């Protein structure tokens, strides 16, 4: 008994000396950001059982300003700035973000340490209870659809001109409550992955396919830039379609390019020694394939810009700022 007691005391002492990793996240116990952070921490705990993890939550500018469309606030890093400051002050060791919330260019000295495997990139439609069973195409004329994304609104306005699109803010709980309890919205557009992570798959009334609404580009663009992509792999070819839209969807430009991507059946050499690809190391995907995919993205962006995409985006920004 004494031996077991000594062992228990030693284990407790060792446990108290375990290194604590402080993980920053956006505040709110039931928010999607917190659920994503909890998932990342659970993965890290499994990989590093000798470490302790403490979640430190804080409110961001985007969380505090809920009565204004994201694209109208006029400030970058809406959901990341406070967490970046905490990193600079050494109040946290790392932070967990949705990639879409990150600015395209990170502050000096910051880097993306890891990117989790992406779930469904598609957008989903959640309908007001009285319109369950409908689709965007079959909603009544002048129905109001809520979305906080110019990317979604611009594409869907072009595809469904009989609908009206209006900004809706708040976390997923708040948006669903506004949809269900108010008579303002006939439907709202949300990320399919977010609904899945919250366990609300039963609220999905329609998944939007690329011909209806292409998805977000990850860390490019932001809330005030209507740009989107779609990718597909077929017989060793990576097809990348990119598009830009005016705010009302009237003007648009889309192009598709492809590149040969050879991925051996068994290959575990990631680009660990390439600082330009930090965080996107993928098992079974060789460096050559990742560089080819990156080059394809740059080439497509260059093609769109050379064909006038910048003019469309500049006008979109000006109109957004004016309103």
C-alpha positions as CSV (number, residue, x, y, z in Angstrom):
1,X,0.0,0.0,0.0
2,X,2.8,2.4,0.9
3,X,4.5,1.6,-2.4
4,X,1.3,2.5,-4.3
5,X,0.9,5.6,-2.3
6,X,4.5,6.7,-3.1
7,X,3.9,6.0,-6.8
8,X,0.7,8.1,-6.7
9,X,2.4,10.9,-5.0
10,X,5.2,10.8,-7.5
11,X,2.8,10.8,-10.4
12,X,0.9,13.8,-8.9
13,X,4.2,15.6,-8.5
14,X,5.2,14.9,-12.1
15,X,1.8,16.0,-13.3
16,X,2.1,19.3,-11.5
17,X,5.4,19.9,-13.3
18,X,4.0,19.2,-16.8
19,X,4.5,22.0,-19.3
20,X,1.4,24.0,-19.9
21,X,0.6,25.2,-23.4
22,X,-1.7,28.2,-23.4
23,X,-4.1,28.1,-26.4
24,X,-5.9,31.3,-27.4
25,X,-9.3,31.3,-29.0
26,X,-12.4,33.5,-29.5
27,X,-14.7,33.7,-26.5
28,X,-18.0,31.9,-26.1
29,X,-18.3,28.3,-24.8
30,X,-20.8,27.3,-27.4
31,X,-19.3,29.1,-30.4
32,X,-18.0,27.3,-33.5
33,X,-14.6,28.8,-32.8
34,X,-14.5,27.2,-29.3
35,X,-15.7,23.9,-30.7
36,X,-12.9,24.0,-33.3
37,X,-10.4,24.9,-30.6
38,X,-11.5,22.0,-28.4
39,X,-11.1,19.6,-31.3
40,X,-7.6,20.9,-32.0
41,X,-6.6,20.6,-28.3
42,X,-8.0,17.1,-28.1
43,X,-5.8,16.1,-31.1
44,X,-2.7,17.8,-29.5
45,X,-3.3,16.0,-26.2
46,X,-3.4,12.7,-28.0
47,X,-0.1,13.5,-29.8
48,X,1.6,15.0,-26.8
49,X,0.3,13.3,-23.6
50,X,3.2,14.8,-21.6
51,X,1.8,18.3,-22.0
52,X,-1.1,20.2,-20.4
53,X,-3.2,22.5,-22.5
54,X,-5.0,25.6,-21.1
55,X,-7.6,27.3,-23.3
56,X,-7.7,31.1,-22.9
57,X,-10.7,32.8,-24.5
58,X,-11.0,36.4,-25.4
59,X,-13.4,38.7,-27.3
60,X,-12.4,40.1,-30.6
61,X,-13.5,43.2,-32.5
62,X,-15.7,41.0,-34.8
63,X,-17.4,39.5,-31.8
64,X,-18.1,42.9,-30.2
65,X,-19.6,44.7,-33.3
66,X,-22.7,42.7,-34.2
67,X,-24.9,45.4,-35.7
68,X,-22.7,46.1,-38.8
69,X,-21.9,43.9,-41.8
70,X,-18.3,42.6,-41.6
71,X,-17.4,44.2,-44.9
72,X,-18.6,47.6,-43.6
73,X,-16.5,47.7,-40.4
74,X,-13.4,48.7,-42.4
75,X,-10.9,47.1,-40.1
76,X,-8.6,44.1,-40.9
77,X,-8.1,41.1,-38.7
78,X,-11.6,41.5,-37.2
79,X,-11.4,38.1,-35.5
80,X,-7.7,37.8,-34.9
81,X,-6.2,41.1,-33.8
82,X,-6.7,40.7,-30.0
83,X,-5.3,37.2,-30.2
84,X,-2.3,38.4,-32.2
85,X,-1.6,40.9,-29.4
86,X,-1.9,38.2,-26.8
87,X,0.8,36.2,-28.8
88,X,3.0,39.3,-28.9
89,X,2.7,39.8,-25.2
90,X,3.4,36.1,-24.5
91,X,0.1,35.7,-22.9
92,X,-0.6,32.6,-25.0
93,X,1.7,30.2,-26.8
94,X,-0.5,29.6,-29.9
95,X,-4.0,30.4,-31.2
96,X,-6.6,28.5,-33.2
97,X,-8.4,30.3,-36.1
98,X,-10.6,29.5,-39.0
99,X,-8.3,30.1,-42.0
100,X,-10.9,32.4,-43.5
101,X,-10.5,34.8,-40.6
102,X,-6.8,35.3,-41.1
103,X,-5.5,38.3,-43.1
104,X,-3.9,37.4,-46.3
105,X,-0.5,38.7,-45.0
106,X,0.3,37.7,-41.4
107,X,2.0,40.2,-39.1
108,X,5.8,40.1,-38.9
109,X,7.1,37.2,-36.9
110,X,3.9,35.2,-37.1
111,X,3.5,31.9,-39.0
112,X,0.9,29.3,-39.6
113,X,2.1,26.3,-37.6
114,X,-0.4,23.7,-38.9
115,X,-3.5,23.4,-41.0
116,X,-6.0,20.7,-40.1
117,X,-7.6,18.6,-42.8
118,X,-10.4,20.6,-44.4
119,X,-13.9,19.3,-44.0
120,X,-16.7,20.1,-46.5
121,X,-15.8,23.5,-48.1
122,X,-19.4,23.9,-49.4
123,X,-22.0,26.4,-48.3
124,X,-25.4,25.2,-47.0
125,X,-28.9,26.8,-47.0
126,X,-30.9,26.7,-43.8
127,X,-34.6,27.6,-44.4
128,X,-37.2,29.2,-42.1
129,X,-39.5,26.5,-40.8
130,X,-42.3,27.6,-43.1
131,X,-40.1,27.1,-46.1
132,X,-38.7,23.6,-45.3
133,X,-38.6,21.5,-48.4
134,X,-37.9,24.5,-50.7
135,X,-34.7,25.4,-52.5
136,X,-33.3,28.8,-53.3
137,X,-34.7,28.5,-56.8
138,X,-38.3,27.8,-55.5
139,X,-38.4,30.4,-52.8
140,X,-41.1,33.1,-53.4
141,X,-40.2,36.3,-55.3
142,X,-38.4,38.9,-53.1
143,X,-37.6,36.4,-50.4
144,X,-34.8,37.7,-48.1
145,X,-31.8,35.5,-47.7
146,X,-29.3,36.3,-44.9
147,X,-25.5,36.0,-45.3
148,X,-22.5,37.8,-43.8
149,X,-20.3,37.0,-46.9
150,X,-20.0,39.1,-50.0
151,X,-18.6,36.1,-51.8
152,X,-21.9,34.2,-51.3
153,X,-24.1,37.2,-51.9
154,X,-22.5,38.2,-55.1
155,X,-22.6,34.8,-56.7
156,X,-26.1,33.9,-55.5
157,X,-27.5,37.3,-56.5
158,X,-26.4,36.5,-60.1
159,X,-27.8,33.0,-59.9
160,X,-31.1,33.8,-58.2
161,X,-32.1,37.3,-59.2
162,X,-35.6,36.9,-57.8
163,X,-34.1,36.9,-54.2
164,X,-32.9,39.7,-52.0
165,X,-29.7,39.2,-49.9
166,X,-29.2,40.9,-46.6
167,X,-26.4,40.9,-44.0
168,X,-26.9,38.8,-40.9
169,X,-24.4,38.7,-38.0
170,X,-23.8,36.7,-34.9
171,X,-22.6,33.2,-34.1
172,X,-24.4,30.2,-35.5
173,X,-26.8,30.1,-32.5
174,X,-27.7,33.7,-33.0
175,X,-28.2,33.5,-36.7
176,X,-30.4,30.4,-36.4
177,X,-32.5,32.1,-33.7
178,X,-32.9,35.2,-35.9
179,X,-34.0,32.9,-38.8
180,X,-36.5,30.9,-36.7
181,X,-38.0,33.6,-34.4
182,X,-38.1,36.6,-36.7
183,X,-40.0,36.9,-39.9
184,X,-37.2,38.8,-41.7
185,X,-35.4,36.0,-43.4
186,X,-36.7,33.1,-45.5
187,X,-33.3,31.4,-45.4
188,X,-29.7,31.9,-44.4
189,X,-26.4,30.7,-45.9
190,X,-23.9,29.0,-43.6
191,X,-20.8,26.9,-44.0
192,X,-21.7,23.2,-44.2
193,X,-18.7,22.3,-42.1
194,X,-19.7,24.7,-39.3
195,X,-23.2,23.1,-39.1
196,X,-21.6,19.7,-39.0
197,X,-19.3,20.6,-36.2
198,X,-22.1,22.0,-34.2
199,X,-24.1,18.8,-34.7
200,X,-26.9,20.6,-36.7
201,X,-26.8,18.7,-39.9
202,X,-30.5,18.2,-39.7
203,X,-31.0,21.9,-40.4
204,X,-29.3,21.7,-43.8
205,X,-32.0,22.2,-46.4
206,X,-29.7,22.5,-49.5
207,X,-26.0,22.1,-50.2
208,X,-24.8,24.7,-52.8
209,X,-22.9,23.1,-55.7
210,X,-20.0,25.0,-57.4
211,X,-22.1,26.0,-60.3
212,X,-24.4,27.8,-57.8
213,X,-21.8,29.1,-55.3
214,X,-18.0,28.4,-55.4
215,X,-16.4,28.2,-52.0
216,X,-13.9,30.3,-50.1
217,X,-10.2,30.3,-50.9
218,X,-9.0,29.9,-47.3
219,X,-6.6,32.8,-46.5
220,X,-7.2,34.9,-49.5
221,X,-9.6,37.9,-50.0
222,X,-11.6,38.4,-46.8
223,X,-15.1,39.4,-46.0
224,X,-15.1,42.4,-48.4
225,X,-13.7,40.6,-51.5
226,X,-16.1,38.5,-53.6
227,X,-13.6,35.9,-54.8
228,X,-14.0,32.1,-54.8
229,X,-12.6,28.8,-56.2
230,X,-13.5,25.2,-57.0
231,X,-11.0,22.4,-57.3
232,X,-11.2,18.8,-58.7
233,X,-8.8,16.0,-59.1
234,X,-9.2,13.6,-62.1
235,X,-6.8,11.1,-63.5
236,X,-3.7,12.9,-62.1
237,X,-4.9,16.3,-63.2
238,X,-5.7,19.1,-60.7
239,X,-8.4,21.4,-62.1
240,X,-8.7,24.8,-60.4
241,X,-11.5,27.3,-61.2
242,X,-11.4,30.8,-59.8
243,X,-13.8,33.6,-60.1
244,X,-14.4,37.2,-59.1
245,X,-17.7,39.1,-59.0
246,X,-19.2,42.6,-58.7
247,X,-21.3,43.1,-55.5
248,X,-24.5,42.5,-57.4
249,X,-23.1,39.7,-59.4
250,X,-23.7,41.5,-62.7
251,X,-20.1,41.5,-63.6
252,X,-18.0,38.4,-63.2
253,X,-15.0,36.6,-64.5
254,X,-14.1,32.9,-64.2
255,X,-11.2,30.9,-65.6
256,X,-10.1,27.3,-65.2
257,X,-6.6,26.0,-65.3
258,X,-5.1,22.5,-64.7
259,X,-1.8,21.0,-63.7
260,X,-0.4,17.5,-63.6
261,X,-0.2,16.3,-60.0
262,X,1.6,12.9,-59.5
263,X,0.9,11.5,-56.1
264,X,2.5,8.1,-55.5
265,X,0.4,5.5,-53.6
266,X,2.9,5.4,-50.8
267,X,4.8,8.6,-50.1
268,X,5.2,10.4,-46.8
269,X,7.8,13.0,-47.6
270,X,6.3,16.4,-46.8
271,X,7.9,19.8,-47.2
272,X,9.2,19.9,-43.6
273,X,12.3,21.8,-44.7
274,X,10.6,24.3,-46.9
275,X,9.7,27.4,-44.9
276,X,7.4,28.6,-47.6
277,X,5.1,25.6,-47.1
278,X,5.1,25.5,-43.3
279,X,1.8,24.2,-42.0
280,X,0.6,22.5,-45.1
281,X,2.6,19.3,-44.9
282,X,0.4,16.4,-45.9
283,X,1.1,12.8,-45.5
284,X,1.4,10.9,-48.8
285,X,1.6,14.2,-50.8
286,X,5.2,14.8,-52.0
287,X,6.7,18.2,-52.2
288,X,6.7,18.3,-56.0
289,X,2.9,17.9,-56.0
290,X,2.4,20.6,-53.4
291,X,4.6,23.1,-55.2
292,X,2.7,22.3,-58.5
293,X,-0.6,23.0,-56.8
294,X,0.8,26.3,-55.3
295,X,2.1,27.3,-58.8
296,X,-1.3,26.5,-60.3
297,X,-3.0,28.9,-57.9
298,X,-0.5,31.7,-58.6
299,X,-0.9,31.2,-62.4
300,X,-4.7,31.3,-62.2
301,X,-4.7,34.4,-60.1
302,X,-2.2,36.1,-62.5
303,X,-4.4,35.1,-65.5
304,X,-7.5,36.6,-63.9
305,X,-5.7,39.8,-63.0
306,X,-4.3,40.2,-66.5
307,X,-7.9,39.8,-67.9
308,X,-9.2,42.6,-65.7
309,X,-10.2,41.0,-62.4
310,X,-8.6,43.8,-60.5
311,X,-11.0,46.3,-62.0
312,X,-14.0,44.3,-60.9
313,X,-12.6,43.9,-57.4
314,X,-11.6,47.6,-57.1
315,X,-15.1,48.7,-58.1
316,X,-16.6,46.2,-55.6
317,X,-14.4,47.6,-52.8
318,X,-15.4,51.2,-53.7
319,X,-19.1,50.4,-53.8
320,X,-18.8,48.5,-50.5
321,X,-17.0,51.4,-48.8
322,X,-19.5,54.0,-50.2
323,X,-22.5,52.1,-48.7
